[in-house]
Amino acid sequence: MGESKLYSRKDGKAGNHGVNDLIEDIKAHFKSDFLYRELALIGKIKHSFVPLEEYEDLNTKDEYEEFLKKKKYWFNVLEDVEKNNKKLQDFLNSVTIPLVCTYQSELFKNHKQEDTPDFIAEYEEEVRNLKLLFDSKLKDIEQEIGEPIRTNLNIILILFPIPSKKELIKVLHQKLYNQQNA
């Protein structure tokens, strides 16, 4: 599970908007019905793996067999949850959620070089303030019955300021085009 946002805003507050939207995603995703729907989707890929007898790499066949055994165990657990034979809490001790907020930052307009002490200090302050905003909003989310216990959520917040969303998208599209036409 995870979420990512890519923002630019004319008001210069793209990072704040991204963090606020990530909080809204957490609110939506950690209601118990959402998690059950996600588990049902995962269960649909149960048969999307090469059968062992068709696996061709003899160097890794033993590891693949072990992987299939573990996969079978977890798909059986998910099936029990889907059929209400088990609860999420019976096997879900913790959830790690990577959250990435890539946002257009005014820092790059105010500084010509990114290795100066002034840039680094402002960068650290901006990221620290966004993390404080995120943490304060995260505390305000109401707990619902059936959700994973909040202390069992391991949230990894990655804040990635960029000079220009438009330029980043342009470069990514060019790379994709080059890969598709290689």
MODELLER restraints for C-alpha pairs under 7 A, 6 or more apart:
rsr = mdl.restraints
at = mdl.atoms
rsr.add(forms.Gaussian(group=physical.xy_distance, feature=features.Distance(at['CA:1:A'], at['CA:97:A']), mean=5.64, stdev=0.5))
rsr.add(forms.Gaussian(group=physical.xy_distance, feature=features.Distance(at['CA:2:A'], at['CA:97:A']), mean=5.02, stdev=0.5))
rsr.add(forms.Gaussian(group=physical.xy_distance, feature=features.Distance(at['CA:2:A'], at['CA:98:A']), mean=4.85, stdev=0.5))
rsr.add(forms.Gaussian(group=physical.xy_distance, feature=features.Distance(at['CA:2:A'], at['CA:99:A']), mean=5.61, stdev=0.5))
rsr.add(forms.Gaussian(group=physical.xy_distance, feature=features.Distance(at['CA:3:A'], at['CA:98:A']), mean=6.67, stdev=0.5))
rsr.add(forms.Gaussian(group=physical.xy_distance, feature=features.Distance(at['CA:3:A'], at['CA:99:A']), mean=4.97, stdev=0.5))
rsr.add(forms.Gaussian(group=physical.xy_distance, feature=features.Distance(at['CA:3:A'], at['CA:100:A']), mean=6.38, stdev=0.5))
rsr.add(forms.Gaussian(group=physical.xy_distance, feature=features.Distance(at['CA:4:A'], at['CA:99:A']), mean=5.67, stdev=0.5))
rsr.add(forms.Gaussian(group=physical.xy_distance, feature=features.Distance(at['CA:4:A'], at['CA:100:A']), mean=4.50, stdev=0.5))
rsr.add(forms.Gaussian(group=physical.xy_distance, feature=features.Distance(at['CA:4:A'], at['CA:101:A']), mean=5.73, stdev=0.5))
rsr.add(forms.Gaussian(group=physical.xy_distance, feature=features.Distance(at['CA:5:A'], at['CA:18:A']), mean=6.05, stdev=0.5))
rsr.add(forms.Gaussian(group=physical.xy_distance, feature=features.Distance(at['CA:5:A'], at['CA:100:A']), mean=6.25, stdev=0.5))
rsr.add(forms.Gaussian(group=physical.xy_distance, feature=features.Distance(at['CA:5:A'], at['CA:101:A']), mean=4.85, stdev=0.5))
rsr.add(forms.Gaussian(group=physical.xy_distance, feature=features.Distance(at['CA:5:A'], at['CA:102:A']), mean=6.00, stdev=0.5))
rsr.add(forms.Gaussian(group=physical.xy_distance, feature=features.Distance(at['CA:6:A'], at['CA:101:A']), mean=6.18, stdev=0.5))
rsr.add(forms.Gaussian(group=physical.xy_distance, feature=features.Distance(at['CA:6:A'], at['CA:102:A']), mean=4.78, stdev=0.5))
rsr.add(forms.Gaussian(group=physical.xy_distance, feature=features.Distance(at['CA:6:A'], at['CA:103:A']), mean=5.56, stdev=0.5))
rsr.add(forms.Gaussian(group=physical.xy_distance, feature=features.Distance(at['CA:7:A'], at['CA:14:A']), mean=5.46, stdev=0.5))
rsr.add(forms.Gaussian(group=physical.xy_distance, feature=features.Distance(at['CA:7:A'], at['CA:18:A']), mean=6.33, stdev=0.5))
rsr.add(forms.Gaussian(group=physical.xy_distance, feature=features.Distance(at['CA:7:A'], at['CA:102:A']), mean=6.40, stdev=0.5))
rsr.add(forms.Gaussian(group=physical.xy_distance, feature=features.Distance(at['CA:7:A'], at['CA:103:A']), mean=4.59, stdev=0.5))
rsr.add(forms.Gaussian(group=physical.xy_distance, feature=features.Distance(at['CA:7:A'], at['CA:104:A']), mean=6.19, stdev=0.5))
rsr.add(forms.Gaussian(group=physical.xy_distance, feature=features.Distance(at['CA:7:A'], at['CA:165:A']), mean=6.83, stdev=0.5))
rsr.add(forms.Gaussian(group=physical.xy_distance, feature=features.Distance(at['CA:8:A'], at['CA:14:A']), mean=5.00, stdev=0.5))
rsr.add(forms.Gaussian(group=physical.xy_distance, feature=features.Distance(at['CA:8:A'], at['CA:103:A']), mean=5.88, stdev=0.5))
rsr.add(forms.Gaussian(group=physical.xy_distance, feature=features.Distance(at['CA:8:A'], at['CA:104:A']), mean=4.94, stdev=0.5))
rsr.add(forms.Gaussian(group=physical.xy_distance, feature=features.Distance(at['CA:8:A'], at['CA:165:A']), mean=6.11, stdev=0.5))
rsr.add(forms.Gaussian(group=physical.xy_distance, feature=features.Distance(at['CA:12:A'], at['CA:105:A']), mean=6.92, stdev=0.5))
rsr.add(forms.Gaussian(group=physical.xy_distance, feature=features.Distance(at['CA:12:A'], at['CA:106:A']), mean=6.16, stdev=0.5))
rsr.add(forms.Gaussian(group=physical.xy_distance, feature=features.Distance(at['CA:14:A'], at['CA:103:A']), mean=5.61, stdev=0.5))
rsr.add(forms.Gaussian(group=physical.xy_distance, feature=features.Distance(at['CA:14:A'], at['CA:104:A']), mean=6.08, stdev=0.5))
rsr.add(forms.Gaussian(group=physical.xy_distance, feature=features.Distance(at['CA:14:A'], at['CA:105:A']), mean=6.99, stdev=0.5))
rsr.add(forms.Gaussian(group=physical.xy_distance, feature=features.Distance(at['CA:15:A'], at['CA:103:A']), mean=5.44, stdev=0.5))
rsr.add(forms.Gaussian(group=physical.xy_distance, feature=features.Distance(at['CA:15:A'], at['CA:130:A']), mean=6.92, stdev=0.5))
rsr.add(forms.Gaussian(group=physical.xy_distance, feature=features.Distance(at['CA:16:A'], at['CA:130:A']), mean=6.55, stdev=0.5))
rsr.add(forms.Gaussian(group=physical.xy_distance, feature=features.Distance(at['CA:18:A'], at['CA:101:A']), mean=5.90, stdev=0.5))
rsr.add(forms.Gaussian(group=physical.xy_distance, feature=features.Distance(at['CA:19:A'], at['CA:101:A']), mean=6.90, stdev=0.5))
rsr.add(forms.Gaussian(group=physical.xy_distance, feature=features.Distance(at['CA:19:A'], at['CA:134:A']), mean=6.04, stdev=0.5))
rsr.add(forms.Gaussian(group=physical.xy_distance, feature=features.Distance(at['CA:23:A'], at['CA:137:A']), mean=6.90, stdev=0.5))
rsr.add(forms.Gaussian(group=physical.xy_distance, feature=features.Distance(at['CA:23:A'], at['CA:138:A']), mean=6.53, stdev=0.5))
rsr.add(forms.Gaussian(group=physical.xy_distance, feature=features.Distance(at['CA:27:A'], at['CA:141:A']), mean=6.78, stdev=0.5))
rsr.add(forms.Gaussian(group=physical.xy_distance, feature=features.Distance(at['CA:29:A'], at['CA:35:A']), mean=6.71, stdev=0.5))
rsr.add(forms.Gaussian(group=physical.xy_distance, feature=features.Distance(at['CA:30:A'], at['CA:147:A']), mean=6.14, stdev=0.5))
rsr.add(forms.Gaussian(group=physical.xy_distance, feature=features.Distance(at['CA:31:A'], at['CA:144:A']), mean=6.87, stdev=0.5))
rsr.add(forms.Gaussian(group=physical.xy_distance, feature=features.Distance(at['CA:31:A'], at['CA:147:A']), mean=5.75, stdev=0.5))
rsr.add(forms.Gaussian(group=physical.xy_distance, feature=features.Distance(at['CA:32:A'], at['CA:146:A']), mean=5.42, stdev=0.5))
rsr.add(forms.Gaussian(group=physical.xy_distance, feature=features.Distance(at['CA:32:A'], at['CA:147:A']), mean=4.94, stdev=0.5))
rsr.add(forms.Gaussian(group=physical.xy_distance, feature=features.Distance(at['CA:36:A'], at['CA:82:A']), mean=6.89, stdev=0.5))
rsr.add(forms.Gaussian(group=physical.xy_distance, feature=features.Distance(at['CA:39:A'], at['CA:78:A']), mean=6.43, stdev=0.5))
rsr.add(forms.Gaussian(group=physical.xy_distance, feature=features.Distance(at['CA:40:A'], at['CA:82:A']), mean=6.50, stdev=0.5))
rsr.add(forms.Gaussian(group=physical.xy_distance, feature=features.Distance(at['CA:43:A'], at['CA:75:A']), mean=6.38, stdev=0.5))
rsr.add(forms.Gaussian(group=physical.xy_distance, feature=features.Distance(at['CA:43:A'], at['CA:78:A']), mean=6.74, stdev=0.5))
rsr.add(forms.Gaussian(group=physical.xy_distance, feature=features.Distance(at['CA:43:A'], at['CA:79:A']), mean=6.98, stdev=0.5))
rsr.add(forms.Gaussian(group=physical.xy_distance, feature=features.Distance(at['CA:46:A'], at['CA:75:A']), mean=6.67, stdev=0.5))
rsr.add(forms.Gaussian(group=physical.xy_distance, feature=features.Distance(at['CA:52:A'], at['CA:65:A']), mean=6.53, stdev=0.5))
rsr.add(forms.Gaussian(group=physical.xy_distance, feature=features.Distance(at['CA:55:A'], at['CA:61:A']), mean=6.91, stdev=0.5))
rsr.add(forms.Gaussian(group=physical.xy_distance, feature=features.Distance(at['CA:80:A'], at['CA:86:A']), mean=5.51, stdev=0.5))
rsr.add(forms.Gaussian(group=physical.xy_distance, feature=features.Distance(at['CA:81:A'], at['CA:87:A']), mean=5.64, stdev=0.5))
rsr.add(forms.Gaussian(group=physical.xy_distance, feature=features.Distance(at['CA:81:A'], at['CA:88:A']), mean=6.53, stdev=0.5))
rsr.add(forms.Gaussian(group=physical.xy_distance, feature=features.Distance(at['CA:89:A'], at['CA:148:A']), mean=6.71, stdev=0.5))
rsr.add(forms.Gaussian(group=physical.xy_distance, feature=features.Distance(at['CA:93:A'], at['CA:152:A']), mean=6.58, stdev=0.5))
rsr.add(forms.Gaussian(group=physical.xy_distance, feature=features.Distance(at['CA:94:A'], at['CA:152:A']), mean=4.51, stdev=0.5))
rsr.add(forms.Gaussian(group=physical.xy_distance, feature=features.Distance(at['CA:94:A'], at['CA:153:A']), mean=5.70, stdev=0.5))
rsr.add(forms.Gaussian(group=physical.xy_distance, feature=features.Distance(at['CA:95:A'], at['CA:152:A']), mean=6.39, stdev=0.5))
rsr.add(forms.Gaussian(group=physical.xy_distance, feature=features.Distance(at['CA:95:A'], at['CA:153:A']), mean=5.01, stdev=0.5))
rsr.add(forms.Gaussian(group=physical.xy_distance, feature=features.Distance(at['CA:95:A'], at['CA:154:A']), mean=5.95, stdev=0.5))
rsr.add(forms.Gaussian(group=physical.xy_distance, feature=features.Distance(at['CA:96:A'], at['CA:153:A']), mean=6.01, stdev=0.5))
rsr.add(forms.Gaussian(group=physical.xy_distance, feature=features.Distance(at['CA:96:A'], at['CA:154:A']), mean=4.50, stdev=0.5))
rsr.add(forms.Gaussian(group=physical.xy_distance, feature=features.Distance(at['CA:96:A'], at['CA:155:A']), mean=5.79, stdev=0.5))
rsr.add(forms.Gaussian(group=physical.xy_distance, feature=features.Distance(at['CA:97:A'], at['CA:154:A']), mean=6.16, stdev=0.5))
rsr.add(forms.Gaussian(group=physical.xy_distance, feature=features.Distance(at['CA:97:A'], at['CA:155:A']), mean=4.85, stdev=0.5))
rsr.add(forms.Gaussian(group=physical.xy_distance, feature=features.Distance(at['CA:97:A'], at['CA:156:A']), mean=6.04, stdev=0.5))
rsr.add(forms.Gaussian(group=physical.xy_distance, feature=features.Distance(at['CA:98:A'], at['CA:155:A']), mean=6.02, stdev=0.5))
rsr.add(forms.Gaussian(group=physical.xy_distance, feature=features.Distance(at['CA:98:A'], at['CA:156:A']), mean=4.68, stdev=0.5))
rsr.add(forms.Gaussian(group=physical.xy_distance, feature=features.Distance(at['CA:98:A'], at['CA:157:A']), mean=6.18, stdev=0.5))
rsr.add(forms.Gaussian(group=physical.xy_distance, feature=features.Distance(at['CA:99:A'], at['CA:156:A']), mean=5.96, stdev=0.5))
rsr.add(forms.Gaussian(group=physical.xy_distance, feature=features.Distance(at['CA:99:A'], at['CA:157:A']), mean=4.89, stdev=0.5))
rsr.add(forms.Gaussian(group=physical.xy_distance, feature=features.Distance(at['CA:99:A'], at['CA:158:A']), mean=6.00, stdev=0.5))
rsr.add(forms.Gaussian(group=physical.xy_distance, feature=features.Distance(at['CA:100:A'], at['CA:157:A']), mean=6.11, stdev=0.5))
rsr.add(forms.Gaussian(group=physical.xy_distance, feature=features.Distance(at['CA:100:A'], at['CA:158:A']), mean=4.70, stdev=0.5))
rsr.add(forms.Gaussian(group=physical.xy_distance, feature=features.Distance(at['CA:100:A'], at['CA:159:A']), mean=6.07, stdev=0.5))
rsr.add(forms.Gaussian(group=physical.xy_distance, feature=features.Distance(at['CA:101:A'], at['CA:158:A']), mean=6.19, stdev=0.5))
rsr.add(forms.Gaussian(group=physical.xy_distance, feature=features.Distance(at['CA:101:A'], at['CA:159:A']), mean=5.01, stdev=0.5))
rsr.add(forms.Gaussian(group=physical.xy_distance, feature=features.Distance(at['CA:101:A'], at['CA:160:A']), mean=6.01, stdev=0.5))
rsr.add(forms.Gaussian(group=physical.xy_distance, feature=features.Distance(at['CA:102:A'], at['CA:159:A']), mean=6.15, stdev=0.5))
rsr.add(forms.Gaussian(group=physical.xy_distance, feature=features.Distance(at['CA:102:A'], at['CA:160:A']), mean=4.55, stdev=0.5))
rsr.add(forms.Gaussian(group=physical.xy_distance, feature=features.Distance(at['CA:102:A'], at['CA:161:A']), mean=5.71, stdev=0.5))
rsr.add(forms.Gaussian(group=physical.xy_distance, feature=features.Distance(at['CA:102:A'], at['CA:162:A']), mean=6.89, stdev=0.5))
rsr.add(forms.Gaussian(group=physical.xy_distance, feature=features.Distance(at['CA:103:A'], at['CA:160:A']), mean=6.33, stdev=0.5))
rsr.add(forms.Gaussian(group=physical.xy_distance, feature=features.Distance(at['CA:103:A'], at['CA:161:A']), mean=4.98, stdev=0.5))
rsr.add(forms.Gaussian(group=physical.xy_distance, feature=features.Distance(at['CA:103:A'], at['CA:162:A']), mean=5.90, stdev=0.5))
rsr.add(forms.Gaussian(group=physical.xy_distance, feature=features.Distance(at['CA:104:A'], at['CA:161:A']), mean=5.70, stdev=0.5))
rsr.add(forms.Gaussian(group=physical.xy_distance, feature=features.Distance(at['CA:104:A'], at['CA:162:A']), mean=4.89, stdev=0.5))
rsr.add(forms.Gaussian(group=physical.xy_distance, feature=features.Distance(at['CA:104:A'], at['CA:163:A']), mean=5.53, stdev=0.5))
rsr.add(forms.Gaussian(group=physical.xy_distance, feature=features.Distance(at['CA:104:A'], at['CA:164:A']), mean=5.40, stdev=0.5))
rsr.add(forms.Gaussian(group=physical.xy_distance, feature=features.Distance(at['CA:104:A'], at['CA:165:A']), mean=5.78, stdev=0.5))
rsr.add(forms.Gaussian(group=physical.xy_distance, feature=features.Distance(at['CA:105:A'], at['CA:161:A']), mean=5.39, stdev=0.5))
rsr.add(forms.Gaussian(group=physical.xy_distance, feature=features.Distance(at['CA:105:A'], at['CA:162:A']), mean=5.80, stdev=0.5))
rsr.add(forms.Gaussian(group=physical.xy_distance, feature=features.Distance(at['CA:105:A'], at['CA:163:A']), mean=5.93, stdev=0.5))
rsr.add(forms.Gaussian(group=physical.xy_distance, feature=features.Distance(at['CA:108:A'], at['CA:163:A']), mean=5.28, stdev=0.5))
rsr.add(forms.Gaussian(group=physical.xy_distance, feature=features.Distance(at['CA:111:A'], at['CA:119:A']), mean=6.47, stdev=0.5))
rsr.add(forms.Gaussian(group=physical.xy_distance, feature=features.Distance(at['CA:114:A'], at['CA:120:A']), mean=6.99, stdev=0.5))
rsr.add(forms.Gaussian(group=physical.xy_distance, feature=features.Distance(at['CA:127:A'], at['CA:159:A']), mean=6.74, stdev=0.5))
